[in-house]
Amino acid sequence: MSVEKALEAVRNGRIILIYDFDDREGESDMTVASQFVTHEKIRTMRKDAGGLLCTIAPYGLARAVGLPFLSDVFWNARGAYPVLGLMAPTDIPYDNTKSSFGITINHRDTYTGIPDCDRALTITEFDRVMFQDKPPDEIAEDLGREFRAPGHVHLLNSSEHILSDRHGHTELASAMMYMAGVHPSATICEMMGDDGRSAGKRACMKYAEDRDVPFVTGNEILEAWADFKRECPELDV
């Protein structure tokens, strides 16, 4: 089963490809567990994928430590900056929910924050800090001590009940992390083509086949996630 192959790859720190749906974005994202990010993996995602590199924060934990959705930050700032209210993302063509974008961050030990080593450090340290066995307020203090915002790593906040209302790559990748038993934060990057558009599904499948990279679809993940939730009803995500 392709999902099982992909989950094993996630556990082993390998990159996988996740395709969402033909009637949604129709895109494939390179995906790796954030705890296993290295500068070599960032280079691969930057050169072979080429889209926007983002790191996911699970909804409940992000809320507990105070990491906001960026759309909420902009909406709350519209009194001082009215244009932000006018630019609210209410017409996303492939989604009827708000954007999953959170804030952007750099680790304080980076210089510019954009080189592969800098972004790998930011991502792995964000993962380490977020998943400490500490109360949320202490994690929040550590975030403030170790990171600055804005920065060069884009955070994505997953939706409250993943894959219930929103079926984006944020949620699909999060589900894969939960099912793999790793920290529920993935780092993802869209596959781009050479024609000015996103890479097509067939091209991404060929890329995956040529490099022995697991390729899994949104429909496969939805089916596996439904089984996983039935087996783990205590999991509140």
Secondary structure as the mmCIF struct_conf table of DSSP 4:
data_model
#
loop_
_struct_conf.conf_type_id
_struct_conf.id
_struct_conf.beg_label_comp_id
_struct_conf.beg_label_asym_id
_struct_conf.beg_label_seq_id
_struct_conf.end_label_comp_id
_struct_conf.end_label_asym_id
_struct_conf.end_label_seq_id
HELX_RH_AL_P HELX_RH_AL_P1 SER A 2 ARG A 11
TURN_TY1_P TURN_TY1_P1 ASN A 12 GLY A 13
STRN STRN1 ILE A 16 TYR A 19
TURN_TY1_P TURN_TY1_P2 ASP A 22 GLU A 25
STRN STRN2 SER A 28 ALA A 33
HELX_RH_3T_P HELX_RH_3T_P1 SER A 34 PHE A 36
HELX_RH_AL_P HELX_RH_AL_P2 HIS A 39 THR A 44
HELX_RH_PI_P HELX_RH_PI_P1 MET A 45 ALA A 49
STRN STRN3 GLY A 50 GLY A 50
BEND BEND1 GLY A 51 GLY A 51
STRN STRN4 CYS A 54 ALA A 57
HELX_RH_AL_P HELX_RH_AL_P3 TYR A 59 VAL A 65
TURN_TY1_P TURN_TY1_P3 GLY A 66 GLY A 66
HELX_RH_AL_P HELX_RH_AL_P4 LEU A 70 ASN A 76
TURN_TY1_P TURN_TY1_P4 ALA A 77 ALA A 80
HELX_RH_AL_P HELX_RH_AL_P5 PRO A 82 LEU A 86
TURN_TY1_P TURN_TY1_P5 MET A 87 MET A 87
TURN_TY1_P TURN_TY1_P6 PRO A 93 TYR A 94
BEND BEND2 ASN A 96 THR A 97
STRN STRN5 PHE A 101 HIS A 107
TURN_TY1_P TURN_TY1_P7 ARG A 108 ASP A 109
BEND BEND3 TYR A 111 GLY A 113
BEND BEND4 PRO A 115 PRO A 115
HELX_RH_AL_P HELX_RH_AL_P6 ASP A 116 MET A 130
TURN_TY1_P TURN_TY1_P8 PHE A 131 PHE A 131
BEND BEND5 GLN A 132 LYS A 134
HELX_RH_AL_P HELX_RH_AL_P7 PRO A 136 GLU A 146
STRN STRN6 PHE A 147 ASN A 157
HELX_LH_PP_P HELX_LH_PP_P1 SER A 158 SER A 159
BEND BEND6 GLU A 160 HIS A 161
TURN_TY1_P TURN_TY1_P9 ILE A 162 SER A 164
BEND BEND7 ASP A 165 ASP A 165
BEND BEND8 GLY A 168 GLY A 168
HELX_RH_AL_P HELX_RH_AL_P8 HIS A 169 ALA A 180
TURN_TY1_P TURN_TY1_P10 GLY A 181 GLY A 181
BEND BEND9 VAL A 182 VAL A 182
BEND BEND10 PRO A 184 PRO A 184
STRN STRN7 ALA A 186 GLU A 190
STRN STRN8 MET A 191 MET A 192
BEND BEND11 ASP A 194 ARG A 197
STRN STRN9 SER A 198 SER A 198
HELX_LH_PP_P HELX_LH_PP_P2 ALA A 199 GLY A 200
HELX_RH_AL_P HELX_RH_AL_P9 LYS A 201 ARG A 211
TURN_TY1_P TURN_TY1_P11 ASP A 212 ASP A 212
STRN STRN10 PHE A 215 THR A 217
HELX_RH_AL_P HELX_RH_AL_P10 GLY A 218 GLU A 231
TURN_TY1_P TURN_TY1_P12 PRO A 233 GLU A 234
#
